[in-house]
Amino acid sequence: MNGVTRYLPAKDRPGKAAWLGPISLCLGLLSWPTPAGGPILAVSAVICGTLSMTTRTEYRLDWTAITGTTIGALQLLLSLMLLAMAAGGH
């Protein structure tokens, strides 16, 4: 990093930035049981989680943002694998 330490608790984030992590987690979890819109929800989860982790760097990383981004990325990986299998004739 560029010498900035994350010294403030994530729960103290002000305003709308406080909701990016929980929204990421909810979208990531909703992407799994939603067949048609799963990849779209997963992309949204990854975007919200990434925004939460990269903005306001004086605040610590939010576990909900990390988890939501990971779950969304796993959904995207599974969707890509299924797409590749369908394209390959399996």
Backbone torsions as a table, in degrees:
resi	resn	phi	psi	omega
1	MET	NA	178.2	-175.9
2	ASN	-94.4	35.4	176.7
3	GLY	85.5	1.6	179.8
4	VAL	-89.2	126.9	176.7
5	THR	-99.4	146.3	180.0
6	ARG	-92.1	95.0	-171.5
7	TYR	-107.0	-15.0	-178.9
8	LEU	-95.0	142.5	178.2
9	PRO	-63.8	144.4	-179.1
10	ALA	-63.6	-29.8	-178.2
11	LYS	-68.1	-14.5	-178.8
12	ASP	-93.8	8.3	178.8
13	ARG	-60.6	135.4	-179.8
14	PRO	-87.6	154.3	169.6
15	GLY	65.2	-149.3	-175.4
16	LYS	-69.1	-23.6	179.8
17	ALA	-62.4	-23.7	179.4
18	ALA	-69.4	-21.8	-175.8
19	TRP	-92.2	-9.6	-176.4
20	LEU	-63.5	-41.6	179.2
21	GLY	-64.1	-53.6	177.9
22	PRO	-61.3	-35.4	176.9
23	ILE	-65.0	-41.0	177.7
24	SER	-59.9	-44.3	179.6
25	LEU	-63.8	-45.2	179.8
26	CYS	-62.8	-44.7	179.4
27	LEU	-65.3	-39.5	178.0
28	GLY	-62.2	-43.0	179.0
29	LEU	-69.2	-38.6	179.3
30	LEU	-69.7	-21.2	-178.1
31	SER	-69.1	-23.1	-177.6
32	TRP	-76.5	-47.4	-179.6
33	PRO	-83.7	-0.7	-178.6
34	THR	-99.6	103.4	-173.4
35	PRO	-65.4	-51.1	-173.9
36	ALA	-78.7	-40.3	-175.4
37	GLY	-96.4	7.1	-177.4
38	GLY	-55.5	-51.2	179.4
39	PRO	-62.8	-35.0	178.8
40	ILE	-67.2	-42.9	176.9
41	LEU	-64.7	-37.3	179.9
42	ALA	-66.1	-41.6	177.2
43	VAL	-62.8	-41.9	178.2
44	SER	-63.3	-38.7	178.1
45	ALA	-64.3	-42.3	179.5
46	VAL	-65.7	-41.2	179.7
47	ILE	-64.5	-48.2	180.0
48	CYS	-62.5	-43.0	179.7
49	GLY	-65.3	-40.6	178.8
50	THR	-66.0	-42.0	176.7
51	LEU	-61.2	-41.1	179.6
52	SER	-63.8	-37.3	-176.7
53	MET	-81.8	-21.4	-175.3
54	THR	-104.2	-14.3	176.8
55	THR	-100.4	155.3	179.6
56	ARG	54.4	61.8	-173.2
57	THR	-71.2	-3.2	175.4
58	GLU	-79.3	-12.7	178.3
59	TYR	-96.0	146.2	178.9
60	ARG	-65.8	160.4	178.6
61	LEU	-67.3	139.1	-178.9
62	ASP	-89.0	127.9	-178.2
63	TRP	-63.5	-29.2	179.1
64	THR	-69.3	-34.8	177.7
65	ALA	-68.4	-42.4	179.6
66	ILE	-64.6	-45.8	-179.0
67	THR	-66.6	-44.1	179.3
68	GLY	-63.0	-40.3	177.9
69	THR	-65.2	-42.1	-179.9
70	THR	-65.3	-45.6	179.9
71	ILE	-64.1	-42.0	177.9
72	GLY	-64.3	-40.5	178.9
73	ALA	-66.0	-37.8	177.3
74	LEU	-65.4	-38.5	176.2
75	GLN	-63.6	-41.8	177.8
76	LEU	-64.0	-40.6	178.1
77	LEU	-62.3	-44.9	178.2
78	LEU	-63.1	-42.1	178.9
79	SER	-61.7	-41.2	177.8
80	LEU	-66.1	-39.2	178.7
81	MET	-65.0	-42.6	178.8
82	LEU	-66.1	-37.7	176.8
83	LEU	-64.4	-41.8	178.1
84	ALA	-65.5	-38.6	178.1
85	MET	-66.7	-40.3	179.0
86	ALA	-66.0	-38.1	179.3
87	ALA	-69.7	-28.9	179.0
88	GLY	-84.0	-4.3	176.8
89	GLY	90.4	17.2	179.2
90	HIS	-92.1	NA	NA
